[in-house]
Amino acid sequence: MAIQRQLTNERMSQIVTHNGTVYLAGQVGDDFSAGVEQQTRDVLANIERLLDLAGTDKHHLLSATIYLNDIGAHFAAMNAVWDQWLPKGVAPARATVEAKMARPDVLVEISVIAAQP
C-alpha cells in the first residue's frame, strides 16, 4: 500500500494515510492568547478540517493523544469542550498527559489517528 502525505513541508506532513488509517500531526489552536477552552475548540475544528481532507471524520477516530501544559489547571475545562465535541458512542482510545509545549502560551495540543470509512 502506498503512503499518502498531505499538507507537507520540509519538516512534517499534517496528514499521512496508509492502509486505510489516517494519522494527523499534533494540532494547536489559532489564538495563543485564548484560554484552554477556546484553544481546545480551535484544535478540534482543525482536526475536523484535516479529517475531512483525508476522507474521514470524528466518528472514525481510533486514538487521541492530548497534551496539556498544566494538567491540573486545564484537564476539566479541556474535557468539557471534548465531551461536547465528541459524538456519543464513538470515543477513541485516549491518553492525556502534561507536557512542556513548544511555546509557553500553547495550552493544549491534540494528535489523532482515524480509520477511513
C-alpha positions, -999 to 999 in steps of 0.1 A, spaced: 0 0 0 12 35 -9 17 61 18 -1 94 10 11 127 25 -9 159 25 -1 194 36 36 186 37 66 208 42 103 200 47 97 190 84 64 173 85 31 163 70 -2 174 86 -19 142 73 -4 108 65 -26 80 52 -15 44 49 -36 12 45 -69 29 54 -55 46 85 -52 84 89 -25 99 111 -27 136 119 1 158 132 -4 174 166 -28 203 163 -27 235 183 -51 264 184 -50 296 163 -51 322 191 -25 316 217 -39 344 238 -71 325 243 -79 303 273 -78 265 272 -115 262 263 -111 283 231 -78 267 222 -94 233 225 -123 243 203 -98 256 177 -78 224 179 -109 203 174 -120 224 145 -86 220 129 -88 182 134 -123 181 118 -110 200 88 -80 177 83 -100 146 88 -124 158 61 -94 164 38 -84 128 44 -118 114 37 -129 106 72 -144 122 103 -146 122 141 -169 92 140 -140 71 129 -114 81 155 -93 53 167 -69 71 191 -63 105 206 -33 118 225 -39 151 243 -10 172 256 -18 199 283 8 224 295 -8 221 330 -29 191 335 -41 201 370 -53 235 358 -67 226 324 -79 189 324 -115 196 334 -120 226 311 -105 207 281 -127 177 289 -158 198 289 -151 210 254 -140 175 242 -172 160 257 -194 185 237 -175 178 205 -173 140 205 -205 122 195 -218 96 219 -207 60 214 -175 68 193 -149 76 220 -114 66 208 -87 51 229 -72 82 246 -42 93 267 -39 127 283 -5 139 295 12 170 308 39 182 285 62 211 280 50 228 248 69 244 220 56 278 232 46 287 267 12 301 255 2 268 239 -22 253 264 -34 222 245 -22 201 216 -41 170 202 -30 143 178 -54 117 165 -55 86 144 -86 77 125 -99 50 101 -111 58 67 -147 45 62 
